[in-house]
Amino acid sequence: MSNEDITLSAGDAEATLAPGNGGRVTGLRVGGTELLRQGDRFGCFPMVPWCGRIRDGRFRDGAAVHQMPLNAGPHAIHGTARDAAWTVARAAADEAVLTYDLTEPWPYRGRVTQVVALTPDTLTLTMSVETYESSFPAQLGWHPWFNRTLGGAGVEIGFEPAWQEERGDDHLPTGNRTDPRPGPWDDCFGMPDGVDVTLTWPGALRLRVTSPEQWVVVYDEQEAAVCVEPQTGPPDGLNTAPRLVTPLEPLEATTTWSWTRL
């Protein structure tokens, strides 16, 4: 199938996907109201095969050290798949399946599959990384840009993390955990019982971001949008908390956004 844009619909909810632009969800409209920041770099993009920054763009796998291109100052950020064209494996009225084959500069071969499923009051994103050859460390996550204001109402962010990863001057976790601090944030938090963050636009909409994963980055330092990013590990996790993809065990993650009108 081609990688032209896809529109899913369910009830009065509509999601637009751009396989050719990093496999991202470019729009999510509820009752005609757009929830995601618009623009080629925004919407909601998959972070794979790593999330956030890799320190100096380098990660170690056993004795081997691999260098990724530096695209965030001295670091490498958000994986390679968001800059690639994905393939449409299947598309229906309310669900689509996209795939992306890992390639250079990533040093290992593997396939990423992302399933996007829409109902009248939820959007569920599921992603997996499989390998048929050598095992390798990887991370999965999503980076949505939610509009800060809806219908004139500014967003309120509600969540109760167990800890906050202390952030160094280089924007990477230092390895220390602290009690959660008030925002503004560009920070990673631990939620051992699963990610659960609520965005409320008073008088407009309440949206809940959940995931069985235990890590979330919250970013609200920008005027136009806020980000709630469930992921399988912290920034620089390829070095500090690697998850292994093996021929017998893919790496899988899912997140669900559910909304209620106010």
C-alpha positions in Angstrom: 0.0 0.0 0.0 1.1 3.6 -0.5 2.2 5.8 2.4 -0.3 8.6 1.7 -2.0 10.1 4.7 -4.8 8.1 6.3 -7.8 9.3 8.2 -9.5 7.2 10.8 -12.9 8.0 12.2 -15.2 6.7 15.0 -18.2 8.6 16.2 -17.2 12.2 16.1 -13.5 11.5 16.6 -11.1 11.7 13.7 -7.4 10.9 13.6 -5.0 11.6 10.7 -1.8 9.6 10.2 1.2 10.5 8.0 3.1 7.3 7.3 5.4 9.2 5.0 6.3 11.7 7.8 7.7 9.4 10.5 4.6 7.3 11.1 3.1 10.1 13.1 -0.4 11.0 14.1 -0.7 14.5 12.6 -4.2 15.3 14.0 -6.8 14.2 16.5 -10.1 15.9 16.3 -12.9 15.4 18.8 -16.2 17.1 17.7 -14.2 19.1 15.3 -11.7 20.4 17.9 -8.0 19.7 17.1 -6.1 18.4 20.2 -2.7 18.1 18.6 -0.3 20.9 17.7 -0.2 21.2 13.9 3.0 21.2 11.8 5.4 18.7 10.1 7.4 18.2 13.3 4.5 18.0 15.7 1.4 15.9 16.1 2.5 12.7 17.8 5.5 10.8 16.6 6.9 7.4 17.7 10.2 7.5 19.5 12.1 4.4 18.4 14.6 2.7 18.7 15.4 5.1 21.6 13.6 7.8 23.5 14.9 11.2 24.5 18.6 11.9 24.4 21.5 9.5 24.2 24.5 11.1 25.9 27.0 12.2 23.3 25.1 10.0 20.8 26.9 6.9 22.0 25.6 3.7 23.5 27.4 0.5 24.4 26.2 -3.0 23.6 28.5 -5.5 25.2 32.0 -4.6 24.0 30.7 -2.6 21.0 30.2 1.2 21.2 27.8 2.7 18.6 27.7 6.4 17.5 24.4 7.9 16.5 24.1 11.2 14.6 24.1 14.3 16.9 20.8 16.2 16.4 20.3 17.8 19.9 23.4 19.8 20.6 26.0 17.2 21.8 23.4 14.4 22.0 21.2 12.2 19.7 17.5 12.5 20.4 14.2 10.6 19.8 15.3 7.8 17.6 15.5 7.5 13.8 12.0 6.4 12.8 10.4 9.8 13.2 12.6 11.0 10.2 11.7 8.1 8.0 8.8 6.9 5.8 6.7 4.1 7.2 4.8 1.5 5.1 1.1 1.0 5.5 0.5 -2.7 6.1 -3.2 -2.4 6.7 -5.8 0.3 7.0 -9.5 0.2 7.9 -12.0 2.8 8.9 -10.9 3.0 12.5 -7.5 1.2 12.6 -4.3 1.3 10.7 -1.0 -0.8 10.9 2.3 0.8 9.9 5.7 -0.8 9.7 9.2 0.5 9.5 12.4 -1.5 9.0 15.3 -0.3 11.0 18.3 0.7 8.9 21.4 2.9 9.0 22.5 4.7 11.1 21.0 2.2 13.5 23.5 -0.7 13.6 20.9 -3.5 13.9 18.2 -4.9 11.7 14.7 -5.2 13.0 11.1 -4.3 12.2 8.9 -1.8 14.0 5.2 -2.2 13.9 2.8 0.5 15.1 -1.0 -0.1 15.4 -3.3 3.0 15.7 -6.8 2.2 16.8 -9.6 4.8 17.3 -12.9 4.5 19.1 -15.4 7.4 19.7 -13.6 8.2 23.0 -10.1 6.6 22.9 -7.0 6.5 20.7 -4.7 3.5 21.4 -1.2 3.3 20.1 0.7 0.0 20.2 4.3 -0.5 19.0 6.7 -3.4 18.9 10.3 -4.0 17.7 11.2 -7.4 16.4 14.5 -8.9 15.3 15.2 -12.0 13.4 18.9 -11.8 13.7 21.1 -10.5 16.6 19.7 -9.2 19.9 20.0 -5.5 20.6 19.0 -2.9 23.2 16.1 -0.6 22.3 13.4 1.8 23.6 9.9 2.6 22.5 7.8 5.6 23.3 5.5 8.4 21.9 6.0 12.1 21.8 2.6 13.9 21.5 2.3 17.6 21.3 -1.1 18.6 22.8 -2.4 22.1 22.2 -1.9 24.2 25.4 -5.3 25.9 24.9 -8.6 24.5 23.7 -11.6 26.8 23.3 -9.8 29.5 25.2 -9.0 27.3 28.2 -5.4 26.7 29.2 -4.5 23.1 30.1 -4.0 21.8 33.6 -1.6 18.8 34.1 -2.4 16.3 36.8 -0.3 13.3 37.8 1.2 11.7 40.9 4.6 10.2 40.1 6.6 8.2 42.6 9.8 10.1 41.8 11.5 12.6 39.4 14.7 11.8 37.7 17.1 14.6 38.7 18.1 16.5 35.5 21.6 17.6 34.9 22.6 20.8 33.0 22.9 18.7 29.9 19.1 17.7 30.2 20.0 14.1 31.0 19.2 12.2 34.2 22.1 12.3 36.7 21.1 8.9 38.1 19.7 10.4 41.3 15.9 10.3 42.1 14.2 13.2 43.8 10.8 13.9 45.1 8.6 15.4 42.3 9.0 19.1 42.0 6.7 21.7 40.6 7.0 22.7 36.9 7.7 23.9 34.4 9.1 20.6 33.3 11.3 19.0 30.7 11.7 16.0 33.0 11.4 12.3 33.4 9.2 10.8 36.1 8.7 7.3 37.5 5.2 5.8 37.8 5.7 2.2 38.9 2.0 1.3 38.7 1.9 2.6 35.1 1.8 6.0 33.4 -1.4 7.9 34.3 -1.4 11.7 33.4 -4.6 13.8 33.1 -4.8 16.9 30.9 -7.8 19.1 31.7 -8.9 22.1 29.6 -11.6 23.5 32.0 -15.0 23.7 30.3 -13.7 21.9 27.2 -12.2 18.5 27.6 -10.4 16.1 29.9 -7.9 13.7 28.4 -6.2 10.9 30.2 -2.9 9.4 29.0 -2.2 5.9 30.4 0.3 3.2 29.7 1.5 0.0 31.5 5.0 1.5 31.1 6.6 3.1 34.1 8.3 6.1 32.6 6.9 9.4 31.4 8.6 12.6 30.2 6.5 15.7 30.8 7.4 18.8 28.8 5.5 22.1 29.3 8.2 24.8 28.6 6.6 25.9 25.4 3.8 28.4 24.9 1.9 26.5 22.1 1.8 22.9 23.4 2.5 20.4 26.2 3.9 16.9 25.9 3.2 13.8 27.8 5.6 11.0 26.6 5.1 7.4 27.9 8.2 5.3 27.2 9.9 2.1 28.1 12.8 3.7 29.9 14.4 7.0 30.9 16.4 9.3 28.6 19.8 7.8 27.9 18.2 4.5 28.8 20.1 2.6 26.1 23.1 3.1 28.5 21.4 3.1 31.9 18.4 0.8 31.6 18.6 -1.1 28.4 15.7 -3.3 27.3 16.8 -6.2 25.0 15.0 -7.1 21.8 15.7 -10.8 21.0 14.5 -13.2 18.3 12.3 -14.8 20.8 11.1 -11.7 22.7 10.1 -8.4 20.9 9.9 -5.2 22.8 6.3 -4.0 23.0 4.6 -1.0 24.5 1.1 0.6 24.3 -0.5 3.9 25.4 -4.2 4.9 25.4 -5.6 8.4 25.4 -9.2 8.6 26.6 -11.3 11.8 26.6 -14.4 13.2 28.2 -16.2 16.4 27.3 -16.6 18.9 30.0 
